[in-house]
Amino acid sequence: MLKNLVLAFCLVLPLGVVADVELRSDHPDRYVVKKGDTLWDIAGRFLRNPWNWPHIWYANPQIDNPHLIYPGDVLVLVYDEEGKPRLKLERGLPVVKLSPKARVEPLRKAVPAIPLEAIGPFLTHPLMTEPGALDGAPYVMQGADEHVITGAGDRVYVRGIADSSVTEYSVVRPGRNYVDPDSGELLGQEALYIGTARLERAGDPASLRLVSTQREVLVGDRLVPADPRGGEEAFQPHAPGETVNGRIIAVMDGVTQIGQHQVVVLSVGEAEGIQRGHVLAVYRAGAQVVDPVSEERELVRLPDERAGEVMVFRTFDRVSYALVMRAERAMHLHDAVRNP
């Protein structure tokens, strides 16, 4: 569930380790954290590259939860003895009123690293499988009441469940193939999330109850064991240590022009060393134009233009899912992703 997601920058660094970072020319000296802020947005007010935020953070040990930031906190830009920038947190001491009765106060929520609502469903549901991996998975044979289309609350009969100790399943449907646009290699197949189901009676066929659905469940839909990890994730945005050359191969809402806070699929994954939290720059391919001065009317490809940055939040073997964190211009399918 989205409300259970906990995302935060990992702000702990060895004392005195401060990377060379570039401040924005219009950076503030103080900033009051507001409701609705994300750490990425706040970092972008101070730094040209927001993912360098952990390198200038100063954790004041005298403050409760110094690595968490809340609305109303004040961030102050200071400089250490070497002249390097540091950000310090100022938080006023709470006023305690003594009285003999109980008092209920709302629990403050820490500022998240990135917009939770943009990636919540993608953290817990199956998204990608190896080509053909769903062919042998358990499948919906029919609805318990002979319905061709079923939904949340209905029962379905499923064949192929051999292990009765697994009781929670995700219902998926084979989707589009993910193909490398350069080599034509098949990288994986989308597992379109349909809903969740719970085993009620083992057997062949087994009986399962559909707990929740996002689409109608059809005969032939496949079942895979639900991910027991839930949606709890922590990200440390950082640049990859190795050279990365990939492309955007899909966008999750089906559009061709891509903007901020949209989820995209990249043609690089764990096999290429991609990790959760990796920040990559997106480059829009330069157009081919005719040189009007040359006698041969030569075709010239213009330089690639940087279009923004994405942050990887889920990885698979050959592909990864990333959130567009900054869009300086429109992005498109097959745009390149490289080291920032």
C-alpha positions in Angstrom: 0.0 0.0 0.0 1.1 3.5 -0.8 0.7 4.8 2.7 3.2 2.2 3.9 5.9 3.4 1.6 8.9 4.9 3.3 11.5 6.6 1.1 14.3 8.8 2.2 17.8 9.8 1.1 20.5 8.0 2.9 22.2 11.1 4.3 24.8 9.5 6.6 28.3 10.1 5.4 31.6 9.9 7.3 32.3 13.2 9.2 34.4 15.6 7.1 33.8 13.8 3.8 32.4 16.5 1.5 32.4 16.1 -2.3 33.0 19.0 -4.6 29.5 20.2 -5.5 28.2 23.1 -7.5 25.7 25.5 -5.9 23.1 27.2 -8.0 23.8 30.9 -8.7 20.4 31.8 -7.2 20.5 29.5 -4.2 18.9 30.7 -1.0 20.8 31.0 2.3 17.8 29.7 4.3 14.8 27.6 3.3 11.7 26.7 5.3 10.5 23.3 4.4 6.8 23.2 3.2 4.2 20.5 3.1 4.4 18.8 -0.3 8.1 19.3 -0.7 10.4 16.4 -1.7 14.0 16.2 -0.9 14.9 16.2 -4.6 13.0 19.5 -5.0 14.6 21.0 -1.9 18.1 19.9 -3.1 17.4 21.5 -6.5 17.0 24.9 -4.8 20.5 24.7 -3.6 22.5 22.5 -6.0 22.8 22.3 -9.8 22.8 18.5 -9.3 20.3 17.5 -6.7 21.6 14.0 -6.3 24.7 15.4 -4.6 22.6 16.5 -1.6 24.1 13.9 0.8 27.6 15.3 0.3 26.7 18.7 1.8 24.4 17.5 4.6 25.4 18.2 8.1 23.6 16.0 10.6 23.2 17.8 13.9 23.4 15.2 16.7 21.5 17.5 19.0 18.4 17.3 16.9 15.9 14.4 17.1 16.0 12.4 13.9 18.7 14.6 12.3 18.5 12.7 9.0 14.8 13.3 8.6 13.3 16.6 7.5 9.8 17.8 8.3 7.6 20.7 7.1 8.5 23.8 9.2 12.2 22.9 9.5 14.7 25.5 8.4 17.7 24.6 6.3 20.6 26.9 6.6 23.6 27.1 4.1 26.9 27.5 5.9 30.5 26.8 5.0 33.1 24.7 6.8 36.7 25.6 7.6 37.8 24.7 4.1 35.1 26.9 2.5 33.0 24.0 1.3 29.2 24.4 1.5 27.2 22.5 4.2 23.5 22.4 4.9 22.4 22.5 8.6 19.0 21.8 10.0 17.4 24.2 12.5 14.5 22.9 14.4 13.0 24.7 17.4 12.5 22.8 20.6 8.9 21.7 21.1 6.8 23.5 23.8 5.6 21.1 26.4 2.5 21.9 28.3 2.0 19.9 31.5 -1.6 18.9 32.3 -3.2 15.8 34.0 -5.1 14.8 30.8 -4.0 12.9 27.8 -3.3 14.8 24.6 -3.3 13.4 21.0 -1.1 15.1 18.5 -0.8 14.2 14.8 2.3 12.3 13.8 4.4 14.4 11.5 5.5 12.8 8.3 9.0 13.2 7.1 9.6 14.8 3.7 10.0 12.0 1.1 12.9 11.7 -1.3 10.7 11.6 -4.4 6.9 11.8 -5.1 5.5 8.5 -3.6 2.3 8.5 -5.7 4.3 8.4 -8.9 6.1 5.1 -8.2 4.0 3.4 -5.5 2.3 0.7 -7.7 5.6 -0.1 -9.5 7.4 -1.0 -6.3 5.3 -4.0 -5.3 3.7 -5.4 -8.4 5.4 -7.7 -11.0 6.4 -5.7 -14.0 8.8 -7.8 -16.2 9.6 -11.4 -16.8 12.0 -13.3 -19.0 10.5 -14.0 -22.4 8.2 -17.0 -22.2 8.5 -17.2 -18.4 4.8 -16.9 -17.9 4.0 -19.8 -20.3 4.3 -22.4 -17.5 2.7 -20.3 -14.7 -0.7 -21.2 -13.1 -3.6 -19.8 -15.1 -7.2 -18.8 -14.6 -9.4 -21.5 -16.1 -12.8 -19.9 -15.4 -14.8 -17.9 -12.9 -16.5 -19.9 -10.1 -19.9 -18.7 -11.4 -19.0 -19.3 -15.0 -18.4 -15.6 -15.6 -16.1 -14.9 -18.5 -15.0 -11.6 -16.9 -14.4 -11.5 -13.1 -13.3 -8.8 -10.6 -12.6 -8.1 -6.9 -14.7 -10.3 -4.6 -15.2 -13.0 -7.2 -13.8 -16.5 -7.0 -11.8 -18.1 -9.9 -10.6 -21.6 -10.6 -6.9 -21.9 -11.3 -4.9 -24.7 -12.7 -1.2 -25.3 -12.1 -0.8 -24.4 -8.4 1.4 -27.2 -7.1 2.5 -25.6 -3.8 -0.4 -25.1 -1.4 1.9 -23.3 1.1 1.8 -20.2 -1.1 -1.5 -18.4 -0.5 -1.0 -14.9 -1.9 -0.7 -14.3 -5.7 -0.5 -11.5 -8.2 -2.6 -11.9 -11.3 -0.7 -10.8 -14.4 -1.2 -10.8 -18.2 1.7 -11.1 -20.7 2.2 -7.7 -22.2 4.5 -6.0 -24.7 8.1 -7.1 -25.4 11.0 -4.9 -24.4 13.4 -4.7 -27.3 16.8 -3.0 -27.5 16.4 -0.4 -30.3 20.0 -0.7 -31.3 20.6 -4.4 -31.4 17.1 -5.7 -31.8 17.7 -8.1 -28.9 14.7 -9.1 -26.8 15.4 -7.9 -23.2 12.2 -9.1 -21.5 8.4 -9.1 -21.5 6.1 -6.9 -19.6 3.9 -8.6 -16.9 0.8 -6.4 -16.9 -0.5 -6.3 -13.4 -4.2 -7.2 -13.1 -4.8 -7.7 -9.4 -4.2 -9.9 -6.3 -5.7 -13.2 -5.3 -5.8 -15.4 -2.2 -5.8 -19.2 -2.2 -9.0 -20.6 -0.5 -8.9 -24.2 -1.5 -5.9 -26.2 -3.0 -6.4 -28.7 -5.7 -6.5 -29.0 -9.5 -8.2 -26.7 -10.1 -7.6 -24.6 -7.0 -10.1 -22.0 -5.9 -8.9 -18.5 -5.3 -10.6 -15.3 -4.2 -9.8 -12.1 -6.1 -8.9 -9.6 -3.4 -8.3 -6.5 -5.5 -8.3 -5.8 -9.3 -7.2 -3.0 -11.5 -8.6 -4.6 -14.6 -11.1 -7.4 -15.4 -9.6 -10.8 -14.9 -9.9 -12.9 -18.0 -9.6 -16.6 -18.7 -5.9 -17.4 -19.4 -4.5 -14.7 -17.1 -1.4 -16.0 -15.2 -0.6 -16.1 -11.5 2.8 -15.5 -9.8 3.5 -15.6 -6.1 3.1 -12.1 -4.5 6.3 -10.2 -3.6 6.5 -10.6 0.3 8.8 -7.5 0.6 6.0 -5.0 0.3 6.7 -1.4 -0.7 9.3 -0.3 1.8 12.3 1.1 -0.1 15.1 3.4 0.7 17.0 5.2 -2.1 20.4 6.9 -2.2 20.4 8.9 -5.4 23.9 8.8 -6.9 25.7 8.7 -10.2 26.8 5.2 -11.5 30.5 4.4 -11.0 30.6 2.6 -14.4 29.9 4.0 -17.9 26.3 3.6 -18.8 24.9 3.7 -22.4 21.2 2.9 -22.7 17.9 4.1 -24.1 14.3 4.7 -23.1 12.4 1.8 -24.5 8.9 2.4 -23.1 6.8 4.8 -21.0 4.2 3.4 -18.7 1.2 5.5 -19.7 1.6 4.9 -23.4 2.5 8.4 -24.5 5.4 9.3 -26.9 6.4 12.6 -25.3 7.7 12.2 -21.8 7.7 14.7 -19.0 8.5 15.1 -15.3 7.4 12.4 -12.8 6.5 9.9 -15.5 7.8 6.3 -15.3 10.0 5.0 -18.1 11.6 1.7 -18.9 15.4 1.7 -19.7 17.3 -0.8 -21.8 19.9 -1.3 -19.1 19.6 -3.3 -15.9 21.4 -5.3 -13.3 23.6 -7.0 -15.9 25.0 -3.6 -16.8 25.5 -2.7 -13.1 22.4 -0.5 -12.7 21.3 -0.1 -9.1 18.3 1.5 -7.4 19.1 5.2 -6.9 21.3 5.6 -10.0 20.7 9.0 -11.6 21.1 9.1 -15.4 21.0 12.0 -17.8 18.7 11.8 -20.8 19.9 13.0 -24.1 17.6 13.7 -27.0 19.0 12.6 -30.3 20.2 15.4 -32.6 18.3 15.7 -35.9 19.8 15.1 -39.3 19.8 18.4 -41.3 21.2 19.5 -44.7 24.2 21.8 -44.6 22.9 24.7 -46.8 26.5 26.0 -47.3 28.2 22.9 -48.5 28.2 22.3 -52.3 27.3 18.6 -51.7 24.3 19.5 -49.6 25.8 17.3 -46.9 23.7 15.6 -44.3 24.9 16.5 -40.8 23.6 15.1 -37.5 23.3 17.8 -34.9 24.7 17.1 -31.4 22.5 15.3 -28.8 20.8 17.7 -26.4 20.5 17.1 -22.7 16.8 16.8 -21.9 16.8 16.0 -18.1 17.5 13.3 -15.5 15.9 10.1 -14.4 16.4 8.1 -11.2 16.2 4.3 -11.2 13.9 2.9 -8.6 13.5 -0.8 -9.6 15.8 -3.1 -11.5 15.6 -6.3 -13.4 18.3 -8.3 -15.2 18.2 -6.5 -18.5 15.9 -3.5 -18.0 15.1 -1.0 -15.2 12.3 1.3 -14.3 13.1 5.0 -13.6 11.2 8.2 -12.7 11.8 11.4 -14.6 13.1 13.8 -12.0 13.8 16.8 -14.2 12.7 17.6 -17.7 14.4 20.5 -19.3 12.8 19.7 -22.7 10.5 17.0 -24.1 11.8 13.5 -24.0 10.9 10.7 -26.4 11.1 7.0 -26.9 14.6 5.8 -27.8 16.3 8.9 -26.3 19.7 8.0 -24.8 20.5 7.6 -21.1 24.1 8.1 -19.9 26.1 9.1 -16.9 25.0 12.5 -15.6 
